Amino acid sequence: MNIVDQLYARRPVETLSFDSETAFETLRDQLLEIKQINAYYVKKVLKRIIDLGLYIDDTDWIYDEYVTLLNVTDKDQYSQIDSIRYFFKNKYEIDGDRIYVDIYEKPNLISASGTTGFRTWEASLFLCEYILQNEILFKDQNILELGCGTGICSILLEKMQYPQKIYVTDGDSELISNQLVRNFELNKISRDNNSNIVLQRLWWNEDKIPNDIDIVIGADITFDASLFDSLCQCLLECLTYCKICLISATIRNQDTTDSFILTTKKLGMKIEEISRTETLENTTLLAPVVIYKISK
Ligand SMILES: C[S@@+](CC[C@H](N)C(=O)[O-])C[C@H]1O[C@@H](n2cnc3c(N)ncnc32)[C@H](O)[C@@H]1O
């Protein structure tokens, strides 16, 4: 990955590898662009460049720029929304030579405003990889995403033009009307005159399930055992219309995961593990993630 892509991905500065093919002017323009939304990251990148003694012919600009950012702290950045580029591997290529999705998010955030949807969670990245490896499953299907958060899985599906129709849903209506809409725009996915992309609130076991769905997907929606009754009731209702639900779950606590499995079984659903991160080579994902296939 060249340095520009690494910067788009906001790779930790200690892991950046500066390639000789990228001209300094390109790197400079990229840093100036990022400075608009994440000055603290640019400050850290410049410090790294100085520490490594890189770009000796351009040190004036590097030092001058670094000095202007000296007062910027991580606290200034904490409340800011950044734009992160997530790259995915696939045998096909779009947007040049890589598949990627851009997401506005607050990456430092664990939970705010009662929602966990303002950052992308690893379970959704793993589900994205699964989607790309199993495109045939999603081609020309009507898909419902539950608890979409930043919407990365649905945006990837839409970018790849797999689904016929996609319902992108979350229980948080503010997230839908603000951040989710902006993320679709950021990825240049037009929803004008396109009734095939539906962004809507769907609170599990409360709001109406669309009756023309083929597949349900959900990532990191099994984090809280107190929500399992409503979530599993919702999945059961979905299965009156669709064939399967694919739920990507981060295993933070085995008891919580077991409780989710038990709740699905109690309601008469079949649950089967179909993929897990430990089986991947060179995965960049940190916590174990499992994808469950749930059916009737
Ligand atoms: C941990 S986040 C995962 C977001 C996204 N799928 C991802 O993996 O990045 C959980 C999401 O579920 C949503 N959520 C939580 N409880 C919900 C409920 N009862 N009904 C609908 N959505 C809910 C939250 O608003 C949040 O966006």
The ligand as an SDF file (V2000), in Angstrom:
LIG
                    3D

 27 29  0  0  0  0  0  0  0  0999 V2000
  -21.7200   -1.8370   18.0550 C   0  0  0  0  0  0  0  0  0  0  0  0
  -22.6940   -0.9240   16.9410 S   0  0  0  0  0  0  0  0  0  0  0  0
  -22.3550   -1.7530   15.4130 C   0  0  0  0  0  0  0  0  0  0  0  0
  -22.5120   -0.8350   14.2480 C   0  0  0  0  0  0  0  0  0  0  0  0
  -22.0890   -1.4300   12.9100 C   0  0  0  0  0  0  0  0  0  0  0  0
  -22.9210   -2.5620   12.5440 N   0  0  0  0  0  0  0  0  0  0  0  0
  -20.6360   -1.8400   12.9430 C   0  0  0  0  0  0  0  0  0  0  0  0
  -20.3480   -3.0370   13.0900 O   0  0  0  0  0  0  0  0  0  0  0  0
  -19.7580   -0.9540   12.8110 O   0  0  0  0  0  0  0  0  0  0  0  0
  -24.3620   -1.4740   17.3070 C   0  0  0  0  0  0  0  0  0  0  0  0
  -25.4450   -0.7530   16.5220 C   0  0  0  0  0  0  0  0  0  0  0  0
  -26.7100   -1.3370   16.8630 O   0  0  0  0  0  0  0  0  0  0  0  0
  -27.6640   -0.2930   17.0320 C   0  0  0  0  0  0  0  0  0  0  0  0
  -28.6810   -0.7690   17.9830 N   0  0  0  0  0  0  0  0  0  0  0  0
  -28.5250   -1.0300   19.2990 C   0  0  0  0  0  0  0  0  0  0  0  0
  -29.6810   -1.4560   19.8390 N   0  0  0  0  0  0  0  0  0  0  0  0
  -30.6080   -1.4660   18.8370 C   0  0  0  0  0  0  0  0  0  0  0  0
  -31.9890   -1.8310   18.7640 C   0  0  0  0  0  0  0  0  0  0  0  0
  -32.6420   -2.2610   19.8510 N   0  0  0  0  0  0  0  0  0  0  0  0
  -32.6100   -1.7350   17.5790 N   0  0  0  0  0  0  0  0  0  0  0  0
  -31.9380   -1.3150   16.4870 C   0  0  0  0  0  0  0  0  0  0  0  0
  -30.6290   -0.9540   16.4780 N   0  0  0  0  0  0  0  0  0  0  0  0
  -29.9740   -1.0330   17.6530 C   0  0  0  0  0  0  0  0  0  0  0  0
  -26.8670    0.8790   17.5450 C   0  0  0  0  0  0  0  0  0  0  0  0
  -27.5130    2.1200   17.2840 O   0  0  0  0  0  0  0  0  0  0  0  0
  -25.5430    0.7310   16.8220 C   0  0  0  0  0  0  0  0  0  0  0  0
  -25.5170    1.4640   15.6120 O   0  0  0  0  0  0  0  0  0  0  0  0
  1  2  1  0
  2  3  1  0
  2 10  1  0
  3  4  1  0
  4  5  1  0
  5  6  1  0
  5  7  1  0
  7  8  2  0
  7  9  1  0
 10 11  1  0
 11 12  1  0
 11 26  1  0
 12 13  1  0
 13 14  1  0
 13 24  1  0
 14 15  1  0
 14 23  1  0
 15 16  2  0
 16 17  1  0
 17 18  1  0
 17 23  2  0
 18 19  1  0
 18 20  2  0
 20 21  1  0
 21 22  2  0
 22 23  1  0
 24 25  1  0
 24 26  1  0
 26 27  1  0
M  CHG  2   2   1   9  -1
M  END
$$$$
